[in-house]
Amino acid sequence: MTEGWFKDDYLILFAEPEIAAASDRYAISEWLPGYEVVGLRSWDDFIVRNSSSQTYSVPTVAPERRHLLSFALP
């Protein structure tokens, strides 16, 4: 896990071996099938990745596909 400030966001990025456990812990497949949690953005948003390795941020409360915003990892 890596964490720290990037511009105005506090990021927590999971190491590759932690991603599956985090995705299970947050039950992301129930909300966003085909995505996995790769981190947290400012405690309010998940950073998720799809099977094409595109990353997005989405609110942690009711993470729905319609709320996905493109997010470029630093």
Number of C-alpha atoms within 10 A of each C-alpha: 12 9 13 11 11 11 8 7 12 14 22 19 20 19 12 9 9 14 18 14 13 16 18 13 10 14 14 20 13 13 13 16 11 13 22 25 28 24 26 22 20 14 13 11 17 26 27 26 19 14 9 8 10 13 21 21 23 23 17 16 9 9 17 14 12 7 12 17 14 14 14 10 13 6
